[in-house]
Structure formats: C-alpha cells, structure tokens
Amino acid sequence: MNALSKEKISLGLLGSLVACTVSVPFSKGVHKYLGCLFLFFSLLHSYQHRRSLVKYSQREVQKMKDFIAKGLGGFIRQKVAKTIAAGEIEVLHFLPGRVRLFAKPVVNHAANARAVAGYLNKLPEVRSFSVNPASGSILIEYDPANAASSDFLAELEGFVQSHYNRRSL
C-alpha cells in the first residue's frame, strides 16, 4: 500500500464518522437510511478491491502465524521463567530423555493444562507428553540425542540440571 491509499482509507473512515455523527440529530429513519447507504458503499468498495483485500488478509494471517510461532513462544517462555522464579515448578524426576515436572499453576486448572499441552504438541522434538491437571504432573519424553540441536530441549535440560534435587535415602 502506498501513502495515497492510506490517506483514502483515512478519509473514508473520517467521512463515515462525520456522516454518522451528523445524522444523529435527525430521525431514526434518516439515521438508518444513511447507515444502510454507507454499508452499501463499503461493500461495493470491498468488492472493487477484493484482490488486494485477499492479499492483505493473507499477509496478516501469515504475520499472526509468525507471531504465534515466535512471539507467543517467547511470551510463554517469559511466563514459565516467572513461574520458575516463584518456585511453582519443580523437577520430580529426571532421566535423559524423560522429565517429570510438578507445576503448581496446572493443579486443578484445566485451561493452563490445555495451554501447556498445546504448546508441547507443537514441538516436533518432543516425542510424547502427558499433562495431568489433577496432580499438576507434566511428563515430557524426548530423544536425548536431539537435546543439543533444540532450543527448547537445551533450556529444559539446563533447568532440570539446575533445579533437580535428588533426595538421598
């Protein structure tokens, strides 16, 4: 989009706002008539520019997918980092390729459990996992050979090594 088309969009929105504001003192019928008239013009305008609207919407969808893939992953990592700092995630058991965590925010909170499961489901390096909202247990199984090549697994193993306190009998 060039600067001129952005001005047209702004002028169109401004014109619509002014017309709707001006029509308020008139009767309901005039207000409804002007609303229908602007709806018709906006639909006509959308039809005339449908190809550019499709391209624009495809670009926006791709931006959202990129944000979810990169930005939301970073957001989730920040939330996890705060949760870890608060001591709400504990390492219950660790073997290379298998980690069991206790997450206090997951206990009796199905939405958090679904969010964790959805995040883990999107990671190709995770072989299998289970999230139990009744107990707060998160079991993650992965191939230990892939740990060095995956950012998530490297972070997970780093966290496990720094927070796993094996109790002696």
DOTI-426769 format. One line per 3 residues: their letters; for each residue x, z negated, y of C-alpha. Coordinates in nm, 4 decimals, m for minus. Each point is the difference from the previous one (the first is absolute). Example, Ala and Ser with C-alpha at 12.3 -4.5 7.8 and 13.67 -1.06 7.14 Angstrom:
2
as> 1.2300,m0.7800,m0.4500 ~ 0.1370,0.0660,0.3440
//
This chain:
169
mna> 0.0000,0.0000,0.0000 ~ 0.1296,0.0817,0.3430 ~ m0.0513,m0.2016,0.3170
lsk> m0.2822,0.2253,0.1192 ~ m0.2165,m0.0601,m0.3081 ~ 0.0519,m0.3752,0.0328
eki> m0.1274,0.0255,0.3591 ~ m0.3071,0.1917,m0.1208 ~ m0.0773,m0.2675,m0.2549
slg> 0.0389,m0.2688,0.2649 ~ m0.2200,0.1918,0.2433 ~ m0.2626,0.0540,m0.2693
llg> m0.0078,m0.3686,m0.0833 ~ m0.0098,m0.0881,0.3675 ~ m0.2851,0.2460,0.0597
slv> m0.1959,m0.1419,m0.2913 ~ 0.0504,m0.3554,0.1240 ~ m0.1068,0.0912,0.3544
act> m0.3091,0.1904,m0.1182 ~ m0.1095,m0.2857,m0.2255 ~ 0.0556,m0.2543,0.2778
vsv> m0.1890,0.2123,0.2528 ~ m0.2913,0.0476,m0.2406 ~ m0.0554,m0.3751,m0.0513
pfs> m0.2212,m0.0508,0.3114 ~ m0.2260,0.2835,m0.1099 ~ m0.2701,m0.0343,m0.2589
kgv> 0.0782,m0.0457,m0.3690 ~ m0.1108,0.3539,m0.0636 ~ 0.2576,0.1467,0.2409
hky> 0.2688,m0.2264,m0.1450 ~ m0.0861,0.1100,m0.3560 ~ m0.0154,0.3655,0.1070
lgc> 0.3464,m0.0160,0.1599 ~ 0.1359,m0.1823,m0.3066 ~ m0.1325,0.2734,m0.2300
lfl> 0.1373,0.2666,0.2334 ~ 0.3489,m0.1538,m0.0095 ~ m0.0229,m0.0393,m0.3763
ffs> m0.0795,0.3722,m0.0268 ~ 0.2942,0.0915,0.2247 ~ 0.2400,m0.2235,m0.1922
llh> m0.1117,0.1517,m0.3318 ~ 0.0385,0.3504,0.1451 ~ 0.3449,m0.0892,0.1303
syq> 0.0998,m0.1429,m0.3386 ~ m0.1234,0.3151,m0.1732 ~ 0.1996,0.2204,0.2370
hrr> 0.3194,m0.1986,m0.0623 ~ m0.0549,m0.0804,m0.3677 ~ 0.3324,0.1469,m0.1170
slv> 0.2033,m0.2071,0.2409 ~ m0.2136,m0.3051,m0.0847 ~ 0.0731,0.0473,m0.3705
kys> 0.3730,0.0332,0.0653 ~ m0.0065,m0.3014,0.2295 ~ m0.1946,m0.2118,m0.2481
qre> 0.2363,0.1016,m0.2840 ~ 0.2953,m0.1029,0.2160 ~ m0.1648,m0.3337,0.0771
vqk> m0.0769,m0.0606,m0.3679 ~ 0.3647,0.0685,m0.0848 ~ 0.1117,m0.2396,0.2735
mkd> m0.2261,m0.2690,m0.1456 ~ 0.1370,0.0614,m0.3505 ~ 0.3554,m0.0275,0.1342
fia> m0.0900,m0.3185,0.1867 ~ m0.1543,m0.1516,m0.3099 ~ 0.2973,0.1011,m0.2136
kgl> 0.2662,m0.1206,0.2446 ~ m0.1568,m0.2201,0.2644 ~ m0.2427,m0.1903,m0.2178
ggf> 0.2706,m0.0592,m0.2593 ~ 0.2138,m0.1518,0.2762 ~ m0.2978,m0.2033,0.1219
irq> m0.0595,m0.1319,m0.3503 ~ 0.3702,m0.0849,m0.0293 ~ m0.0206,m0.1934,0.3287
kva> m0.3042,m0.1921,m0.1242 ~ 0.1759,m0.0716,m0.3288 ~ 0.3106,m0.1165,0.1880
kti> m0.2119,m0.2445,0.2047 ~ m0.1731,m0.1196,m0.3157 ~ 0.3351,m0.0535,m0.1717
aag> 0.1340,m0.1877,0.3019 ~ m0.3032,m0.2273,m0.0134 ~ 0.0797,m0.0765,m0.3653
eie> m0.3227,0.1542,m0.1277 ~ 0.1690,0.2256,m0.2583 ~ 0.2021,m0.1476,m0.2853
vlh> 0.1921,0.1604,m0.2834 ~ m0.1374,m0.1459,m0.3233 ~ 0.2037,0.2037,m0.2454
flp> 0.2541,0.2789,0.0084 ~ 0.1581,0.2266,m0.2565 ~ 0.1615,0.3290,0.1011
grv> m0.2918,0.2430,0.0148 ~ m0.2690,m0.2712,0.0027 ~ m0.0929,m0.2410,0.2797
rlf> m0.2863,m0.2497,0.0148 ~ m0.0861,m0.1301,0.3446 ~ m0.2439,m0.2608,0.1247
akp> m0.1651,0.1052,0.3265 ~ m0.2097,m0.2647,0.1710 ~ m0.1838,0.2583,0.2198
vvn> m0.1304,0.1702,m0.3173 ~ m0.1521,m0.3156,m0.1543 ~ m0.3802,0.0376,0.0009
haa> 0.0254,0.2837,0.2514 ~ m0.1068,0.3272,m0.1631 ~ 0.0615,0.2116,0.3120
nar> 0.3659,m0.1052,0.0166 ~ 0.0349,0.0606,m0.3737 ~ m0.1437,0.3516,0.0410
ava> 0.2360,0.0678,0.2919 ~ 0.3029,m0.1052,m0.2062 ~ m0.1207,0.2038,m0.2980
gyl> m0.0594,0.3041,0.2217 ~ 0.3484,m0.0281,0.1483 ~ 0.1672,m0.0405,m0.3398
nkl> m0.2056,0.2855,m0.1435 ~ 0.1493,0.2393,0.2574 ~ 0.3581,m0.0808,m0.0999
pev> 0.1252,0.2432,m0.2663 ~ 0.2912,m0.2260,m0.0940 ~ m0.2341,m0.2770,m0.1183
rsf> m0.0711,0.0609,m0.3697 ~ m0.2924,m0.2432,m0.0231 ~ m0.1386,m0.3007,0.1799
svn> m0.2808,m0.2514,m0.0113 ~ m0.1485,m0.2067,0.2782 ~ m0.2078,m0.3034,m0.0940
pas> m0.1968,m0.1431,0.2939 ~ m0.1147,m0.2988,m0.2067 ~ 0.3551,m0.1293,m0.0454
gsi> 0.1857,0.1798,0.2809 ~ 0.2340,0.1566,m0.2536 ~ 0.1576,0.3408,0.0610
lie> 0.1893,0.1570,m0.2896 ~ 0.2155,0.3029,0.0813 ~ 0.1759,0.2041,m0.2689
ydp> 0.2511,0.2705,0.0867 ~ 0.3053,0.1799,m0.1347 ~ 0.3061,m0.2055,0.1023
ana> 0.2128,0.3172,0.0056 ~ m0.2073,0.1246,0.2971 ~ 0.0460,m0.3176,0.2032
ass> 0.2991,0.1319,0.1943 ~ m0.1706,0.3257,0.0996 ~ m0.3272,m0.1562,0.1173
dfl> m0.0317,m0.1900,0.3287 ~ m0.2942,m0.2018,m0.1313 ~ 0.1734,m0.1023,m0.3231
ael> 0.3246,m0.0819,0.1831 ~ m0.1955,m0.2255,0.2396 ~ m0.1900,m0.1557,m0.2898
egf> 0.3141,m0.0789,m0.1984 ~ 0.1709,m0.1339,0.3134 ~ m0.2967,m0.2276,0.0623
vqs> m0.0043,m0.1126,m0.3625 ~ 0.3722,m0.0786,m0.0023 ~ m0.0271,m0.2054,0.3176
hyn> m0.3228,m0.1835,m0.0904 ~ 0.0068,m0.0446,m0.3774 ~ 0.0667,m0.3651,m0.0772
rrs> 0.0118,m0.0270,m0.3736 ~ m0.0837,m0.3487,m0.1098 ~ 0.2271,m0.1590,m0.2543
l> m0.1479,m0.2097,m0.2787
//
